[in-house]
């Protein structure tokens, strides 16, 4: 006698009330026939309401599998637009949708795959003043973003709303994902994101645009996150909180470690929590400042705390075509210098310059160049500090970097 089947059948509504169409029986049949799944689990998916924040590298695979599995209502939050550089990993978007809002683009692909789910695009940013109201209709929150500020904001919002958070990250060839908050099926309370990461790790604000990423890494991490959401909905979640770590070049490919429990000192979920429903009063910008990279003045283009002479790309073009004795130093990593570079430039990466500014070849003038015009300022500042004492040269850097060069001087110069 199969007691599991008997128990499952006792939870079913009368046949004429089963809220699945004949098409849905066919569509979801391959997962419903799995032991322990059946119609009850499918109905839980159909009645679930999940918010996914971010329709990019992590959000695309997460959304694809949640919608295809039959999660009934999915809110998709993303105010960014599709760009050509997204398409090697953001698999829901297409070339002809470059410039379209990502949440709306994702809905088009997901609806084409499964028209029976309700998709709600939110092409707006989530802020401390709007997070609780925007996310309150949902019972599970999925963080597919890449900014420390948003990660902590979403975690705090999940705690305040009493909902479970699934959060992941991917950069370069590595990634991770875990479930935070709420309780396990065994009644064990999970730590929130702040319990595990009470402070922002240095360098955690890196983005794919600066550090690169394997598309398959975001795919694997996003798929893992979708799996966690589905397990939560159907009551098959892990009995204890786990953190899954992935590295494309490691063996094993995925390692899983047990996470610690909630911290009694946590300012979000602890007994003496100081973060309240008024998230606006918490200083997310200052809390995450160390991981957000250098601040750049919008008017001058200067990195905060840096002074000095700057030239634009047209002035650089004039100098390069003249007989001026200059050293044009490209501060990008060697792999980026190998992708494209200006004739006559030499590659000395920023870390090398900061370690030993005297490695710069002496000439009448040194001009620093980078991808966007930020690192070049830092390099110039480092050289100015030693030139005062050792050798006098004119030190300048290029506003807007190679991107401005491609935009204003040579449209055929590659942008990556």
Beta strands, then each sheet from edge to edge (+ up, - down):
strand 1: 49-53
strand 2: 73-77
strand 3: 118-122
strand 4: 140-143
strand 5: 164-171
strand 6: 174-180
strand 7: 242-247
strand 8: 254-258
strand 9: 309-311
strand 10: 326-330
strand 11: 346-347
strand 12: 365-369
strand 13: 394-398
sheet 1: 3+ 2+ 1+ 4+ 5+ 6- 7+ 8-
sheet 2: 9+ 13+ 12+ 10+ 11+
end
